[in-house]
Amino acid sequence: MAGKTTADIIGFIGALFFVAGAFLLAYKSSLGFGCNVVGNALFSIQGAIVRLWSLIILSVALIIVNLVGIWRWQ
């Protein structure tokens, strides 16, 4: 990944986790929640690096949503 910053790489890895989580949830696997939490944690770190508060707020909100999903999973 020549020319990419640390924030770019963190964001790319976060996206991979988030998409994997979406697929896992689509296949009714609760592991998708964990992948989404990891992806959003990485997006929060990326947001902190580039000082993008909207990304941090969205990522933290989605982490909370996913934690509720883990708690409520039947």
C-alpha positions as CSV (number, residue, x, y, z in Angstrom):
1,M,0.0,0.0,0.0
2,A,2.5,2.5,-1.1
3,G,1.7,6.1,-0.3
4,K,-0.9,5.3,2.3
5,T,-0.9,6.9,5.7
6,T,-1.4,5.0,8.9
7,A,-5.0,6.4,9.1
8,D,-5.7,5.1,5.6
9,I,-4.5,1.6,6.6
10,I,-6.4,1.6,9.8
11,G,-9.6,2.7,8.0
12,F,-9.1,0.0,5.3
13,I,-8.7,-2.7,7.9
14,G,-11.8,-1.3,9.8
15,A,-13.8,-1.5,6.6
16,L,-12.8,-5.1,6.1
17,F,-14.0,-6.0,9.6
18,F,-17.2,-4.1,9.2
19,V,-18.1,-5.7,5.8
20,A,-17.2,-9.2,7.2
21,G,-19.5,-8.4,10.2
22,A,-22.3,-7.5,7.9
23,F,-22.0,-10.7,6.0
24,L,-21.8,-12.7,9.2
25,L,-25.0,-11.1,10.5
26,A,-26.7,-11.7,7.1
27,Y,-25.9,-15.4,7.7
28,K,-27.3,-15.1,11.2
29,S,-24.0,-15.5,13.0
30,S,-23.6,-13.5,16.2
31,L,-19.8,-13.2,15.4
32,G,-20.8,-10.4,13.1
33,F,-21.4,-8.1,16.1
34,G,-17.9,-8.6,17.2
35,C,-16.5,-7.9,13.8
36,N,-18.5,-4.7,13.6
37,V,-17.3,-3.6,17.0
38,V,-13.7,-4.1,15.9
39,G,-14.3,-2.3,12.6
40,N,-15.9,0.6,14.4
41,A,-13.2,0.8,17.0
42,L,-10.7,1.0,14.1
43,F,-12.8,3.8,12.5
44,S,-12.8,5.6,15.8
45,I,-9.0,5.4,15.9
46,Q,-8.8,6.6,12.3
47,G,-11.2,9.5,13.2
48,A,-9.0,10.5,16.1
49,I,-5.9,10.5,14.0
50,V,-7.4,12.7,11.3
51,R,-9.5,14.7,13.9
52,L,-12.8,13.8,12.2
53,W,-15.3,14.1,15.0
54,S,-18.3,13.0,12.9
55,L,-16.6,9.6,12.2
56,I,-15.7,9.2,15.9
57,I,-19.3,9.9,17.0
58,L,-20.8,7.6,14.4
59,S,-18.4,4.8,15.2
60,V,-19.0,5.0,19.0
61,A,-22.8,5.1,18.4
62,L,-22.5,2.0,16.2
63,I,-20.3,0.2,18.8
64,I,-23.2,0.8,21.3
65,V,-25.7,-0.5,18.8
66,N,-23.6,-3.6,18.3
67,L,-23.2,-4.2,22.0
68,V,-26.9,-4.0,22.4
69,G,-27.2,-6.5,19.6
70,I,-24.8,-8.9,21.3
71,W,-26.8,-8.5,24.6
72,R,-30.2,-9.0,22.9
73,W,-29.1,-11.8,20.5
74,Q,-31.5,-14.8,20.8
